[in-house]
Amino acid sequence: MRKYLLHILIISIFSLVLFTCPFAYAQSHKLADEYWNKAHELQKQGKYLDAAEMYVKSVEAEKSSPAPRMDGLADALISTGYCYYLIGQYDRALKYFEEALAIAEKLGQEGSVATSLNNIGMVYKSWGQYDKAIKNFEEALANYKKLGQKDKIGTCLNNIGVIYDSWGQYDKAIEYYKE
């Protein structure tokens, strides 16, 4: 009789886990999506701090899911960092860009890798750390060229030109601006 009750208990627990996990996945994904949508609207309105905080909630909800959707997490982290960047909170921006870079590299998302590298370069440029900035811009440029994303290639070339301009290397800057 005890074995029978033990088997019933094990089956009950297994059934509970089996049937509630999909619900938990759906709930955390739904919450993450709701936060994302609110953040996106706030960002469109120019309310960058509020948007960043809402993106953080979206990221946290996604991470707390039993099965986080890693493919969209890098983009959410990039958006979070971008909002912090726009309001001059560079330390926070860098944290989110670096986390996005790690995830994108792990998943092989070359576009998100390039965007993260470019954004990291922007933070370093804002801090006047031009050596670190140009390193990230050049890596981003190589990735964008590999992907054939001409508009983003132009952005990276411009960013590199700005660095050379800041160094007083005007001829080199002009080369990048022309390319």
Secondary structure, 3 states (H helix, E strand, C coil): CHHHHHHHHHHHHHHHHHHHHHHHHHHHHHHHHHHHHHHHHHHHCCCHHHHHHHHHHHHHHHHHCCCCCHHHHHHHHHHHHHHHHHCCCHHHHHHHHHHHHHHHHHHCCHHHHHHHHHHHHHHHHHCCCHHHHHHHHHHHHHHHHHHCCHHHHHHHHHHHHHHHHHCCCHHHHHHHHHC
